[in-house]
Amino acid sequence: MGFYQVIRTQKIPADLDMVWDFISAPENLKKITPASMGFEITSGGNNQKMYEGMIISYRVRPILNINTTWVTEITHIKPQTYFVDEQRVGPYKMWHHEHKIEQIAGGVLMTDIVSYQPPLGWIGSLANTLIIRQKLQAIFDYRTLALEEIFGKWEKSD
């Protein structure tokens, strides 16, 4: 049974408070998720401020256009620094997603660390090799472009 991680970083040319306000608002998840996933928050209070213990339920179509219920809990928050969401109900045997941000020269460095275990033992490991890992990378690729559109593209300085 495999255990996997995806680690992604992105530089965002905005101030820390602006980025935190955006990423810590559950209603903004739809703005940075590919439309093909059919992402929809189904729990009430979409416009609530995130807090530890918050349960958020979603409907998504991650594979083969099949609707799946996904429930996550916000387990840790340090404002303007990080938050963690963990799956309570959904397609993975285990899902732990740490969203970290830090002020850097010219903006914010955002780091996502997704630790996960597919279900079904060796079948899940095979599915990870063939489908899941590439799907996660594609979701983060989309999110990178969406955040560049929202906040602007990071300009390298020499």
LONUMAR-268687 format. One record per residue (C-alpha): x, y, z. Coordinates in steps of 0.1 Angstrom, whole numbers, plus 5000, padded with zeros to 4 digits. Example, Ala and Ser with C-alpha at 12.3 -4.5 7.8 and 13.67 -1.06 7.14 Angstrom:
2
> east|north|up
> 5123|4955|5078
> 5137|4989|5071
! end
This chain:
158
> east|north|up
> 5000|5000|5000
> 5017|5032|4988
> 5021|5065|5006
> 5027|5095|4984
> 5034|5132|4985
> 5030|5161|4960
> 5049|5193|4970
> 5043|5224|4950
> 5055|5260|4954
> 5044|5292|4938
> 5055|5328|4941
> 5026|5352|4942
> 5032|5390|4937
> 5009|5401|4965
> 5010|5409|5002
> 5006|5382|5028
> 4972|5394|5041
> 4957|5394|5006
> 4969|5359|4998
> 4958|5346|5032
> 4923|5361|5029
> 4920|5345|4995
> 4933|5310|5003
> 4916|5307|5037
> 4881|5314|5023
> 4864|5281|5013
> 4843|5298|4986
> 4874|5306|4966
> 4883|5270|4961
> 4860|5268|4931
> 4879|5297|4914
> 4912|5277|4915
> 4897|5242|4906
> 4893|5231|4870
> 4857|5233|4858
> 4859|5197|4845
> 4860|5185|4881
> 4825|5199|4888
> 4836|5212|4922
> 4808|5224|4944
> 4807|5231|4981
> 4776|5214|4995
> 4780|5223|5032
> 4763|5254|5045
> 4781|5286|5054
> 4802|5289|5023
> 4811|5325|5032
> 4823|5317|5067
> 4858|5325|5078
> 4878|5293|5081
> 4884|5279|5117
> 4899|5249|5133
> 4873|5221|5133
> 4854|5234|5103
> 4839|5207|5083
> 4835|5214|5045
> 4817|5190|5022
> 4821|5191|4984
> 4808|5173|4954
> 4835|5166|4928
> 4840|5146|4897
> 4876|5136|4898
> 4876|5106|4874
> 4852|5094|4847
> 4828|5122|4854
> 4815|5103|4885
> 4801|5125|4913
> 4819|5119|4946
> 4813|5133|4980
> 4844|5147|4997
> 4844|5159|5033
> 4874|5176|5048
> 4881|5191|5082
> 4903|5221|5089
> 4925|5206|5116
> 4952|5233|5121
> 4954|5270|5114
> 4981|5296|5121
> 4967|5328|5105
> 4989|5343|5078
> 5012|5312|5080
> 4994|5279|5073
> 4963|5257|5075
> 4958|5220|5071
> 4928|5202|5057
> 4923|5164|5062
> 4899|5142|5044
> 4871|5127|5066
> 4850|5111|5038
> 4862|5107|5002
> 4881|5089|4976
> 4914|5085|4995
> 4924|5062|5023
> 4943|5091|5037
> 4946|5128|5027
> 4965|5155|5045
> 4970|5189|5027
> 4992|5216|5043
> 4989|5251|5028
> 5018|5273|5038
> 5025|5309|5030
> 5054|5331|5038
> 5064|5367|5030
> 5094|5369|5006
> 5109|5399|4987
> 5083|5410|4962
> 5054|5389|4974
> 5045|5356|4990
> 5058|5320|4986
> 5030|5295|4988
> 5039|5259|4994
> 5014|5230|4993
> 5023|5196|5007
> 4998|5169|4999
> 5003|5136|5016
> 4980|5108|5005
> 4972|5072|5003
> 4949|5058|4976
> 4925|5031|4986
> 4926|4994|4976
> 4962|4986|4984
> 4983|4976|4953
> 4954|4985|4930
> 4954|5020|4944
> 4992|5022|4940
> 4988|5012|4903
> 4960|5038|4899
> 4984|5064|4914
> 5010|5055|4889
> 4986|5056|4859
> 4961|5083|4869
> 4960|5099|4903
> 4995|5115|4905
> 4990|5131|4870
> 4955|5143|4879
> 4969|5160|4910
> 4997|5176|4891
> 4971|5188|4865
> 4950|5203|4892
> 4979|5222|4907
> 4990|5233|4872
> 4955|5248|4867
> 4956|5264|4901
> 4990|5280|4893
> 4975|5296|4862
> 4943|5307|4881
> 4963|5323|4908
> 4985|5341|4883
> 4953|5355|4867
> 4940|5366|4901
> 4971|5381|4915
> 4994|5386|4885
> 5024|5366|4873
> 5057|5366|4893
> 5083|5386|4875
> 5119|5374|4879
> 5144|5401|4889
> 5181|5396|4882
! end
